[in-house]
Amino acid sequence: MASKDRILRLKEETRINILDASLKIVKEEGWQALSMRKIADMIEYTAPIIYEYFANKDAILVELTRRGFLILAKDLEEAKSKHRLPAKQLEAMWFAYWNFAFANKELYQVMFGVQTSCSCELVNSLEESDIPYTMFSQLIGQLMNIEVVKGKPGVVDLLDSGKMVSWTDVLLRSRCQSRMSHFI
């Protein structure tokens, strides 16, 4: 049993090393430089070994996206927990979101399809991508005194113009070619 545990632990460490190497390559050389061969060279494995862990480069991008959303969710939760009032929580969460985008530029890019080939449907289907969206939706709903049901955010009439806009959709749902891409 101990040897099976050790093998599983080593496999997980290799998987993490592949993801870390991928992110390092992107930080140093950009998204266009990322390849299975470069990843293999960086961790001193052969390219076929990388394929045992990830079917292709897109699978690595999906895992980096998942990682990014988990880190963002953790940052948002930490920011929110520092305040009691919903308005202050929302402000702190937006600052945390902004700071995440600049501190984790490459993860932000892959999460929102900036300078990467993004499969919007795939990213939108990740459970992890809903965590920040849900956190903001619930807090905005609380501030606006409306109930927010998962998948059905509250809708607000902007300036009585008759145009119905879901704020959380405007702020968080533009997954690919994010409107914030010009800042990053």
C-alpha positions as CSV (number, residue, x, y, z in Angstrom):
1,M,0.0,0.0,0.0
2,A,2.8,2.4,0.8
3,S,4.4,2.0,-2.6
4,K,1.0,2.7,-4.3
5,D,0.7,5.9,-2.3
6,R,4.3,6.9,-3.2
7,I,3.6,6.3,-6.9
8,L,0.4,8.4,-6.7
9,R,2.3,11.2,-4.9
10,L,5.1,11.1,-7.5
11,K,2.5,11.3,-10.3
12,E,0.8,14.2,-8.7
13,E,4.2,16.0,-8.2
14,T,5.0,15.4,-11.9
15,R,1.7,16.8,-12.9
16,I,2.2,19.9,-10.8
17,N,5.7,20.3,-12.2
18,I,4.3,20.2,-15.7
19,L,1.9,23.0,-14.9
20,D,4.5,25.0,-13.1
21,A,6.9,24.6,-16.0
22,S,4.2,25.7,-18.4
23,L,3.5,28.8,-16.4
24,K,7.2,29.6,-16.2
25,I,7.7,29.3,-19.9
26,V,4.7,31.6,-20.6
27,K,6.0,34.2,-18.1
28,E,9.4,34.2,-19.7
29,E,8.5,33.8,-23.4
30,G,4.8,34.3,-23.8
31,W,1.9,32.0,-24.8
32,Q,3.1,31.5,-28.3
33,A,6.3,29.8,-27.0
34,L,4.5,27.1,-25.0
35,S,4.9,23.6,-26.4
36,M,5.0,20.1,-25.0
37,R,8.6,19.8,-26.0
38,K,9.6,22.9,-24.1
39,I,7.8,21.7,-21.1
40,A,9.5,18.3,-21.3
41,D,12.9,20.0,-21.6
42,M,12.3,22.2,-18.6
43,I,11.3,19.4,-16.3
44,E,13.9,17.0,-17.9
45,Y,11.5,14.5,-19.2
46,T,10.7,13.4,-22.8
47,A,7.7,14.8,-24.6
48,P,5.8,11.5,-24.6
49,I,5.9,11.5,-20.8
50,I,4.0,14.8,-20.8
51,Y,1.3,13.2,-22.9
52,E,0.8,10.6,-20.2
53,Y,-0.4,13.4,-17.9
54,F,-2.1,15.7,-20.4
55,A,-3.6,14.8,-23.8
56,N,-2.4,18.0,-25.4
57,K,-1.5,21.6,-24.8
58,D,-5.1,22.6,-24.5
59,A,-5.5,20.2,-21.6
60,I,-2.7,22.0,-19.9
61,L,-4.4,25.4,-20.6
62,V,-7.6,24.0,-19.0
63,E,-5.7,23.0,-15.9
64,L,-4.0,26.4,-15.7
65,T,-7.4,28.0,-16.1
66,R,-8.9,25.9,-13.3
67,R,-5.9,26.8,-11.1
68,G,-6.4,30.5,-11.9
69,F,-10.1,30.5,-10.9
70,L,-9.3,28.7,-7.6
71,I,-6.6,31.2,-6.7
72,L,-8.9,34.1,-7.6
73,A,-11.7,32.6,-5.5
74,K,-9.4,32.2,-2.6
75,D,-8.2,35.9,-2.9
76,L,-11.8,37.1,-3.2
77,E,-12.9,35.1,-0.1
78,E,-9.9,36.5,1.9
79,A,-10.8,40.0,0.9
80,K,-14.5,39.5,1.7
81,S,-13.7,38.0,5.1
82,K,-11.9,41.2,6.2
83,H,-15.2,43.2,6.3
84,R,-18.6,42.9,7.8
85,L,-20.6,45.3,5.7
86,P,-21.6,44.0,2.2
87,A,-20.6,47.3,0.5
88,K,-17.1,47.1,2.0
89,Q,-16.9,43.4,1.1
90,L,-17.7,44.2,-2.5
91,E,-15.2,46.9,-2.7
92,A,-12.5,44.7,-1.2
93,M,-13.4,41.9,-3.6
94,W,-13.1,44.2,-6.6
95,F,-9.7,45.3,-5.4
96,A,-8.7,41.7,-4.9
97,Y,-9.9,40.9,-8.5
98,W,-8.0,43.8,-9.9
99,N,-4.8,42.9,-8.0
100,F,-5.1,39.2,-9.1
101,A,-5.3,40.3,-12.7
102,F,-2.0,42.2,-12.5
103,A,-0.2,39.9,-10.0
104,N,-1.1,36.7,-12.0
105,K,-1.2,38.2,-15.5
106,E,-0.6,34.9,-17.3
107,L,-3.3,33.0,-15.4
108,Y,-5.7,35.9,-16.0
109,Q,-4.9,35.8,-19.7
110,V,-5.6,32.1,-20.0
111,M,-8.8,32.4,-17.8
112,F,-10.3,35.0,-20.1
113,G,-8.8,34.1,-23.4
114,V,-6.5,37.0,-23.7
115,Q,-3.6,36.2,-26.0
116,T,-4.5,32.5,-25.9
117,S,-6.7,30.2,-27.9
118,C,-9.7,30.1,-25.7
119,S,-12.5,27.6,-25.9
120,C,-15.2,29.7,-24.3
121,E,-17.6,26.8,-23.9
122,L,-14.9,24.7,-22.2
123,V,-13.9,27.5,-19.8
124,N,-17.6,28.3,-19.0
125,S,-18.2,24.7,-18.2
126,L,-15.5,24.6,-15.5
127,E,-17.1,24.5,-12.1
128,E,-14.2,26.6,-10.8
129,S,-15.1,29.4,-13.3
130,D,-18.4,29.9,-11.5
131,I,-17.0,30.5,-8.1
132,P,-16.0,34.1,-8.5
133,Y,-19.1,34.8,-10.5
134,T,-21.3,33.3,-7.8
135,M,-19.5,35.2,-5.0
136,F,-20.1,38.5,-6.7
137,S,-23.6,37.7,-7.7
138,Q,-24.6,36.8,-4.2
139,L,-23.0,39.9,-2.7
140,I,-24.5,42.2,-5.3
141,G,-27.9,40.5,-4.8
142,Q,-27.6,41.1,-1.1
143,L,-26.8,44.7,-1.6
144,M,-29.7,45.1,-4.0
145,N,-32.0,43.1,-1.7
146,I,-32.7,40.5,-4.4
147,E,-32.4,36.8,-4.3
148,V,-29.7,35.4,-6.6
149,V,-30.3,31.8,-7.7
150,K,-27.3,30.0,-9.3
151,G,-27.5,30.5,-13.0
152,K,-30.2,33.2,-12.7
153,P,-28.5,36.4,-11.5
154,G,-30.7,39.3,-10.4
155,V,-31.6,41.7,-13.2
156,V,-31.6,45.4,-12.7
157,D,-33.3,48.1,-14.7
158,L,-30.6,50.6,-15.5
159,L,-31.7,54.2,-15.0
160,D,-35.3,53.2,-15.8
161,S,-34.3,53.0,-19.4
162,G,-36.2,49.8,-20.0
163,K,-32.9,48.0,-20.8
164,M,-32.5,45.0,-18.5
165,V,-28.9,44.2,-17.6
166,S,-27.5,41.6,-15.3
167,W,-24.6,43.3,-13.6
168,T,-22.8,40.2,-12.8
169,D,-23.0,39.1,-16.5
170,V,-21.6,42.5,-17.5
171,L,-18.8,42.3,-15.0
172,L,-17.8,38.7,-15.1
173,R,-19.3,36.6,-17.9
174,S,-17.3,38.0,-20.8
175,R,-14.9,35.1,-20.7
176,C,-13.2,35.4,-24.1
177,Q,-11.3,38.4,-25.2
178,S,-12.2,40.1,-21.9
179,R,-13.0,43.7,-21.9
180,M,-10.2,44.2,-19.4
181,S,-7.6,42.7,-21.9
182,H,-6.3,46.1,-22.8
183,F,-5.2,46.6,-19.2
184,I,-3.1,43.4,-19.1
